[in-house]
Amino acid sequence: MQNKTLLPSLTKKIALKCLAFLVFVSCYNSLNAATHTVCALGCDFTTIQAAIDAAAANDIIDIQDANHTEGHITVSQSVTIQGQGKNVTTVSSSYNTASSGHGNPASAWIITAPGTTVHIKDMTLDATGIDTYTALRFQDGGSVDNVAFNEIKHSSSPYLGIAIQVQDGHVDITNCTFTNIGRIGVHFRAGVIDPATISGTFTNNTYTGKGDGDWLDYALDISGDVTVTITGNTITGNTGEASSDGSTSAGILITTYFPAGENLPNDITITSNTITGNTVGVSIGFDPAADVSVATINNNDLSNNPSGGIVNVSPSATVDGSMNWWGDASGPSGEGSGTGASVSPNVTFGSWATSLAQLGLNPSMPIPTLSEWSLIILALSLMTLGVLYITDEKNKLQWNN
């Protein structure tokens, strides 16, 4: 039976006009953005940098070649840089970066300027055979969606290579993959830009470490004075160990050691992730006497991390590790009395999941893009107004006349 409840004609007209205005406002930037195409032949530009230099705020840089190679890129405008999909468009680096200096522009392949909001999506960023200290550095806000990062390494050391670094602003990272990364997938790093307000989300991503070897892997390395929410990711294979000093890998590393000498607390939420097959699942603290990290770690699969599901070296840090799956119904070992992955001192873990199914973890699903959310909101709004409804036949949408 179809529900065709009608609003009074005048009320419906007013409501529709209001809705149209709201949709117009929400989509204003997209509607007014110019698109600058990039490809080897027949496009507006042959390089991404030339397209950025010609762009106005909120314009779109559209890479149309399946394979595009480019050197150092400075993003000086608030733009969207997009490919046709991470399995369709590969942007390869031809720029050997410097080997050090978070504040050194020459140490990043792609760098955004302060005061910009930059969105990168739908491509692979590959630096195979090219020295890359940092692939993508944000000096202000933005997002990275549906991007594959591959072979981000530097030949000067087996312990170098950062896929994404956030030095200021709010940055959302969604639906991305990270493979063959020299050291860090995403580095939320305070203390380079002063003052800075750093926050972000890391959602529905997959970080695959390099396994055993003389190297390091961290899906995320998070400093002090940062707020980050980490949800629905799969982090595995971070088991390398540095022969130089014995440092070990972890799924996620959280510490207030940086900014150096300031010891500023952070606020990190880690929930509904699969963090397995790493040396340590989540490692908190670098300086045992001073670290003041604040981490809430709930509803995660922390099984099969041989040196600990959660390891906190600092009594001053605040870590809630309750309601996680440790690999056995009896709970964690170590400070716990169970036989699952161990938990260290300085972690609250009074309750735990007694089965993996209890967590309700589901395979990652892509996060809708802004334009997709606009369509979803529009459809729901029209249904609420009675202008659009769902029929009983195959859930088809129909207009209400």
matplotlib code that plots the C-alpha trace (Angstrom):
import matplotlib.pyplot as plt

x = [0.0, 1.4, 1.5, 0.5, -0.1, -0.4, 0.6, -1.6, -0.7, 0.6, 2.6, 4.2, 5.2, 6.8, 8.6, 9.9, 11.2, 13.0, 14.4, 15.6, 17.3, 19.1, 20.2, 21.4, 23.4, 25.0, 26.0, 27.0, 30.7, 30.4, 28.0, 30.3, 33.6, 35.5, 37.0, 40.5, 41.5, 45.0, 46.4, 49.2, 47.1, 43.8, 43.2, 43.4, 46.8, 49.5, 50.6, 48.8, 50.9, 49.9, 46.2, 46.6, 48.3, 45.5, 42.7, 40.5, 39.3, 37.1, 38.0, 38.5, 41.6, 40.6, 43.4, 42.2, 45.3, 45.5, 49.2, 50.5, 54.0, 54.9, 57.5, 57.1, 53.6, 52.6, 48.9, 48.4, 44.6, 41.7, 41.0, 39.9, 42.4, 40.8, 41.5, 39.0, 39.5, 42.4, 42.4, 42.1, 44.4, 48.0, 50.0, 53.7, 56.4, 59.5, 60.7, 63.4, 62.6, 65.1, 65.7, 64.8, 62.9, 59.2, 59.4, 61.4, 59.1, 61.7, 61.1, 57.5, 56.4, 53.0, 52.5, 49.4, 49.8, 48.6, 45.1, 43.9, 41.4, 42.5, 40.7, 42.6, 40.5, 40.2, 43.7, 46.9, 49.9, 53.0, 56.7, 58.3, 62.0, 61.8, 63.2, 60.1, 60.3, 56.7, 54.3, 51.4, 51.8, 48.9, 49.7, 46.0, 42.7, 41.3, 40.5, 41.9, 39.4, 39.7, 43.5, 46.0, 49.5, 52.3, 56.1, 56.6, 60.2, 63.6, 66.9, 68.8, 67.3, 65.1, 63.2, 61.9, 58.8, 55.5, 52.4, 50.4, 51.4, 49.1, 50.8, 47.7, 43.9, 41.3, 42.0, 39.7, 41.2, 38.7, 38.6, 42.4, 45.0, 48.6, 51.2, 55.0, 55.2, 58.7, 57.5, 54.2, 50.8, 49.4, 51.4, 49.4, 52.4, 52.1, 55.0, 56.0, 53.6, 53.1, 50.4, 48.4, 45.1, 45.3, 42.5, 41.1, 39.5, 40.9, 38.0, 37.6, 41.2, 43.6, 47.2, 49.3, 52.8, 55.9, 56.2, 59.4, 62.6, 65.0, 62.4, 59.4, 55.7, 53.0, 49.6, 49.3, 51.9, 50.1, 51.8, 50.6, 48.1, 46.1, 42.5, 41.9, 39.1, 40.1, 37.2, 36.5, 40.1, 42.1, 45.8, 48.0, 51.6, 53.5, 56.2, 59.5, 62.3, 65.0, 68.5, 69.9, 68.2, 65.7, 62.6, 59.6, 56.6, 53.0, 49.6, 49.1, 51.7, 50.5, 52.8, 53.1, 56.9, 56.3, 56.0, 59.4, 59.6, 55.9, 54.3, 50.8, 47.9, 46.1, 42.7, 42.5, 39.5, 40.0, 36.9, 35.6, 39.0, 40.7, 44.3, 45.9, 49.2, 51.4, 54.1, 52.0, 48.4, 48.3, 51.5, 51.1, 54.0, 57.6, 58.9, 57.6, 58.0, 56.2, 53.7, 50.2, 48.4, 44.6, 43.3, 40.0, 40.3, 37.1, 35.3, 38.4, 39.9, 43.3, 44.1, 47.3, 49.6, 52.4, 54.0, 50.6, 47.2, 47.7, 51.0, 51.2, 54.6, 53.5, 51.6, 50.7, 48.8, 45.1, 44.1, 40.7, 41.0, 37.7, 35.4, 38.0, 38.5, 41.8, 41.7, 40.2, 36.9, 39.0, 40.2, 43.7, 46.9, 49.7, 47.9, 44.8, 44.1, 43.1, 45.0, 44.4, 46.8, 48.4, 47.6, 50.2, 50.0, 48.4, 45.4, 41.8, 40.4, 37.8, 35.4, 36.1, 34.4, 34.0, 33.8, 34.8, 31.2, 30.2, 32.0, 29.8, 32.7, 31.6, 33.7, 34.5, 32.1, 33.0, 32.1, 29.8, 31.3, 30.0, 28.0, 26.6, 25.5, 23.8, 21.7, 20.9, 19.9, 17.8, 15.9, 15.3, 14.0, 11.6, 10.3, 9.8, 7.8, 5.6, 6.8, 8.8, 7.9, 9.0, 6.6, 6.2, 7.5, 11.3, 11.7, 11.3, 11.2, 8.2, 7.1, 3.9, 1.8]
y = [0.0, 3.4, 6.3, 9.4, 11.8, 15.3, 18.5, 21.5, 23.1, 26.4, 24.7, 22.3, 25.2, 27.1, 23.9, 23.1, 26.6, 26.4, 23.0, 24.3, 27.2, 25.0, 22.6, 25.6, 27.0, 23.6, 23.1, 26.7, 26.1, 23.1, 24.8, 27.7, 25.8, 25.7, 22.4, 22.4, 19.2, 17.7, 15.2, 14.8, 15.9, 17.6, 19.0, 22.5, 21.8, 19.2, 19.5, 19.6, 22.5, 24.7, 23.9, 24.9, 28.1, 29.0, 28.0, 30.1, 29.1, 26.0, 25.0, 21.4, 19.9, 16.8, 14.4, 12.5, 10.4, 6.9, 7.5, 10.9, 11.8, 15.0, 16.6, 18.9, 20.3, 23.3, 23.7, 27.4, 27.5, 25.8, 23.3, 19.7, 17.5, 14.4, 11.4, 8.9, 6.3, 4.8, 1.8, 4.0, 7.1, 6.8, 9.9, 9.0, 11.2, 12.4, 14.6, 13.3, 15.1, 16.2, 13.5, 15.6, 18.6, 18.6, 22.4, 22.1, 22.4, 20.5, 17.3, 16.9, 15.9, 17.6, 20.4, 22.6, 26.2, 27.7, 29.2, 26.6, 23.8, 21.1, 17.9, 15.0, 12.0, 9.1, 8.3, 6.4, 8.3, 6.3, 7.1, 3.9, 4.4, 8.1, 9.3, 10.6, 11.8, 12.9, 12.3, 14.7, 17.4, 19.5, 22.9, 23.5, 21.7, 19.3, 15.7, 12.6, 10.2, 7.0, 7.4, 4.6, 5.4, 3.1, 3.0, 6.1, 5.6, 7.4, 5.6, 7.6, 5.4, 2.4, 4.2, 7.1, 7.7, 9.4, 9.1, 11.9, 14.5, 17.0, 20.1, 22.3, 22.3, 19.5, 16.7, 13.7, 10.6, 8.0, 4.9, 5.0, 2.2, 2.3, -0.2, -0.3, 2.9, 3.6, 4.5, 6.2, 6.2, 9.3, 11.6, 14.1, 16.3, 19.4, 21.7, 22.4, 25.3, 27.6, 28.2, 25.3, 23.6, 20.0, 17.5, 14.9, 11.6, 8.3, 6.2, 3.0, 2.8, -0.2, 0.0, -3.1, -3.1, -4.5, -7.4, -8.5, -6.6, -3.8, -1.1, 0.4, 0.7, 2.8, 3.3, 6.4, 8.4, 11.0, 13.7, 15.9, 18.7, 16.8, 15.5, 12.4, 9.9, 6.5, 4.3, 1.2, 0.6, -2.5, -2.3, -5.3, -6.4, -3.8, -6.0, -4.5, -3.7, -1.1, -2.6, 0.8, 1.3, -1.6, 0.4, -1.7, -1.2, -0.8, -0.5, 3.0, 5.1, 7.9, 10.1, 13.6, 13.7, 16.2, 19.2, 18.9, 20.0, 21.0, 17.7, 18.8, 16.3, 14.9, 13.4, 10.1, 7.9, 4.5, 2.4, -0.5, -1.2, -4.4, -4.0, -7.4, -9.1, -6.2, -6.3, -4.0, -3.0, 0.4, 1.9, 4.9, 7.0, 7.6, 9.2, 7.0, 9.9, 12.6, 11.4, 12.7, 11.1, 10.5, 7.6, 5.9, 2.5, 0.5, -2.1, -3.1, -6.4, -6.4, -10.1, -11.5, -8.7, -10.7, -7.9, -6.5, -5.3, -2.1, -1.0, 2.2, 3.0, 6.1, 6.2, 9.8, 8.8, 8.1, 5.0, 3.3, -0.1, -1.6, -3.7, -4.9, -8.4, -9.8, -13.1, -15.2, -15.1, -15.1, -11.6, -10.1, -11.6, -9.5, -7.3, -9.4, -12.9, -14.2, -15.8, -13.3, -10.6, -8.9, -5.5, -3.5, -1.6, 1.9, 0.7, 0.4, -2.8, -4.1, -5.4, -7.0, -8.6, -12.4, -13.0, -11.2, -11.3, -9.3, -6.3, -6.3, -5.3, -5.3, -5.1, -1.5, 0.3, 3.5, 6.8, 8.8, 11.8, 15.3, 15.2, 11.8, 13.1, 16.0, 13.6, 11.5, 14.5, 15.9, 12.5, 12.2, 15.8, 15.3, 12.1, 13.9, 16.6, 13.9, 14.9, 11.7, 8.2, 4.6, 2.2, -1.4, -2.6, -3.1, 0.0, 2.3, 6.1, 7.8, 11.4, 12.3, 14.5]
z = [0.0, -1.0, 1.4, -0.5, 2.4, 0.9, 2.5, 1.9, -1.4, 0.0, 2.8, 0.3, -2.0, 0.8, 2.1, -1.4, -1.8, 1.5, 0.7, -2.7, -1.0, 1.5, -1.3, -3.3, -0.4, 0.4, -3.2, -3.9, -4.1, -6.3, -8.6, -9.1, -9.2, -12.5, -13.6, -15.0, -16.8, -16.8, -19.3, -21.7, -24.8, -25.3, -21.8, -20.3, -18.8, -19.0, -15.3, -12.0, -10.9, -13.9, -13.2, -9.6, -10.5, -12.8, -10.4, -8.2, -4.8, -4.7, -8.3, -9.3, -10.8, -12.8, -13.8, -16.9, -17.8, -16.4, -15.6, -14.8, -13.6, -11.8, -9.6, -6.6, -6.2, -4.1, -3.6, -3.0, -3.5, -1.8, -4.5, -5.1, -6.9, -8.2, -10.4, -11.9, -9.1, -7.2, -9.5, -12.6, -12.1, -10.9, -10.2, -9.9, -8.4, -10.2, -7.3, -5.0, -1.7, 1.0, 3.7, 6.7, 8.1, 8.8, 8.3, 5.1, 2.0, 0.0, 2.1, 0.8, -2.7, -2.4, 0.1, 0.8, 1.8, 5.1, 4.8, 2.2, 2.4, 0.0, -1.0, -2.7, -3.9, -6.3, -7.3, -6.4, -5.3, -6.1, -5.4, -6.5, -7.0, -5.9, -2.5, -0.6, 3.0, 3.0, 0.1, 1.1, 3.7, 5.0, 6.4, 6.9, 6.6, 4.0, 3.2, 1.5, 0.2, -1.9, -2.4, -2.5, -1.2, -2.4, -2.0, 0.1, 1.2, 1.3, 0.4, 3.0, 5.8, 6.1, 8.8, 6.7, 4.7, 5.6, 3.4, 4.9, 7.5, 9.1, 10.6, 11.1, 10.5, 10.4, 7.9, 7.3, 5.8, 4.5, 2.3, 1.7, 1.4, 2.5, 1.2, 1.3, 3.5, 4.8, 8.4, 8.9, 7.2, 8.8, 11.0, 13.1, 14.1, 16.4, 17.0, 13.4, 12.8, 15.9, 16.8, 15.3, 15.9, 14.7, 14.5, 12.1, 11.5, 10.1, 8.9, 6.8, 5.7, 5.3, 6.3, 5.5, 7.0, 5.5, 8.0, 9.6, 8.7, 9.6, 9.3, 11.1, 10.5, 12.2, 10.5, 12.6, 14.6, 16.8, 18.8, 21.7, 21.3, 18.7, 18.6, 16.4, 16.0, 14.4, 13.3, 11.2, 9.9, 9.3, 10.4, 10.0, 9.4, 11.4, 12.8, 11.8, 14.3, 13.9, 14.3, 15.0, 18.4, 18.9, 18.2, 17.4, 15.2, 16.3, 14.7, 16.2, 18.2, 20.5, 22.4, 23.8, 23.4, 20.6, 20.5, 22.2, 25.8, 26.0, 26.9, 25.8, 26.2, 23.2, 22.9, 20.8, 20.3, 18.7, 18.1, 16.0, 14.3, 13.4, 14.7, 14.5, 13.5, 14.6, 17.2, 19.4, 18.6, 20.2, 21.9, 24.2, 25.5, 24.7, 27.9, 30.8, 33.3, 31.4, 28.7, 29.3, 26.4, 26.7, 24.7, 24.6, 23.0, 22.8, 20.7, 18.7, 17.7, 19.4, 19.0, 17.7, 18.7, 20.3, 22.4, 23.5, 22.4, 24.3, 25.8, 27.9, 29.4, 31.3, 34.6, 33.7, 30.6, 30.7, 28.8, 28.7, 27.1, 28.0, 25.7, 23.2, 21.8, 22.9, 21.1, 23.9, 25.9, 29.1, 28.3, 28.1, 29.6, 31.1, 33.6, 32.9, 34.0, 30.6, 27.8, 25.0, 23.8, 26.7, 28.3, 30.1, 33.4, 33.3, 31.3, 32.5, 31.0, 33.6, 30.9, 27.5, 24.6, 25.1, 21.3, 18.2, 17.0, 20.1, 18.6, 15.6, 13.3, 9.7, 6.5, 5.7, 3.5, 1.6, 3.2, 1.0, -0.7, -0.1, -3.4, -2.5, 0.9, -0.8, -2.8, 0.2, 2.2, -0.7, -1.1, 2.7, 2.8, -0.1, 1.5, 4.8, 3.0, 1.3, -2.1, -2.7, -1.4, -1.7, -3.4, -2.2, -5.6, -5.4, -3.2, -6.1, -5.5, -6.8, -7.0, -5.1, -7.4]

ax = plt.figure().add_subplot(projection="3d")
ax.plot(x, y, z, "-o")
ax.set_aspect("equal")
plt.show()
